[in-house]
Amino acid sequence: MSLDITLTANHCACCNRYDEVYWCNITHNLGPMARKAGLYECLWNCKENGYLQAKHITEHLENGLKRLKRAPYYYKKFDAENGWGTYKGFVPFVEALLEACKENPTARIEVDK
């Protein structure tokens, strides 16, 4: 099981579709680490928390990334025992999503969990 996050922009009035500007996927095994870093609500529950555009989660991603980088040994304790979901993979995931959000601040966030 995994979490898909898609950023979409450029609404077409003719077909009522949006262009995908960014897509990423991460395992649900990272949920406990994300919770501890303060990232779960802005990743897994965007819509439920009113985070509808990329700019709404940018600050949350920045703060969570800082927490992750300040205490790697603490967060590595939450690595999945089966190896599917590790600190080593989560940090670059957050960094890339943060960059995409900064580049596309008005993009819509779509989450499939």
C-alpha positions in Angstrom: 0.0 0.0 0.0 1.2 3.4 -0.8 0.4 7.1 -0.9 0.3 8.9 -4.2 0.5 12.7 -4.3 -0.1 14.6 -7.6 0.2 18.3 -8.2 -2.0 19.5 -11.1 -2.2 22.9 -12.8 -3.4 24.6 -16.0 -7.1 23.9 -16.0 -8.6 23.3 -19.5 -12.1 24.7 -19.6 -13.0 22.5 -22.7 -12.3 19.2 -21.1 -12.3 20.2 -17.5 -8.9 18.6 -16.9 -5.7 19.7 -15.3 -2.1 19.0 -16.3 0.0 16.8 -14.0 3.0 18.9 -13.0 4.4 16.5 -10.3 3.7 13.1 -9.0 5.3 11.1 -6.2 4.6 7.9 -4.3 5.7 6.7 -0.9 4.9 3.7 1.3 2.4 3.8 4.1 5.1 2.3 6.2 6.5 5.8 6.6 3.3 7.0 8.4 4.8 6.7 11.9 7.9 8.6 10.9 5.8 11.3 9.2 3.7 11.6 12.3 6.7 12.2 14.5 8.1 14.7 12.1 4.8 16.6 11.9 4.3 15.7 8.3 1.5 13.2 8.3 -1.4 15.6 8.3 -0.1 17.6 5.3 0.8 14.5 3.3 -1.8 11.9 4.1 -4.7 14.2 5.0 -4.3 17.3 2.8 -7.9 17.7 1.8 -9.3 17.0 5.3 -7.1 19.7 6.7 -7.9 22.3 4.0 -4.6 22.0 2.2 -5.8 22.3 -1.4 -2.9 24.0 -3.1 0.9 23.3 -3.0 1.5 26.6 -1.2 -0.7 25.4 1.7 1.8 22.6 2.6 5.1 24.3 1.8 5.8 25.6 5.3 4.8 22.2 6.8 7.2 20.4 4.5 10.0 22.9 5.4 9.5 22.5 9.1 9.2 18.7 8.9 12.3 18.4 6.8 14.2 20.5 9.3 13.0 18.2 12.1 14.1 15.1 10.1 17.5 16.5 9.3 18.2 17.7 12.9 17.7 14.3 14.4 18.4 11.5 11.9 19.2 8.9 14.5 15.8 9.5 16.2 13.8 9.2 13.0 15.7 6.1 11.8 14.1 4.3 14.7 10.9 4.4 12.7 12.4 2.7 9.6 10.1 -0.2 8.6 11.5 -3.5 9.7 11.0 -5.0 6.2 13.0 -2.2 4.6 10.1 -0.7 2.7 10.0 2.8 4.2 13.2 4.3 5.6 14.6 7.6 6.7 17.1 7.4 3.8 14.2 7.3 1.3 11.8 9.7 3.1 14.1 12.7 3.3 14.7 12.9 -0.5 11.0 12.3 -1.0 10.1 15.3 1.2 12.9 17.4 -0.4 11.6 16.7 -3.9 8.0 17.4 -3.0 8.9 20.6 -1.3 10.8 21.8 -4.4 7.8 20.9 -6.6 5.5 22.8 -4.3 7.7 25.9 -4.4 7.9 25.7 -8.2 4.1 25.3 -8.5 2.6 27.1 -5.5 -0.9 27.3 -7.0 -1.0 23.7 -8.1 -3.9 21.6 -6.8 -2.9 18.7 -4.5 -4.5 15.4 -5.1 -3.9 12.5 -2.7 -4.7 8.8 -3.3 -4.2 6.7 -0.2 
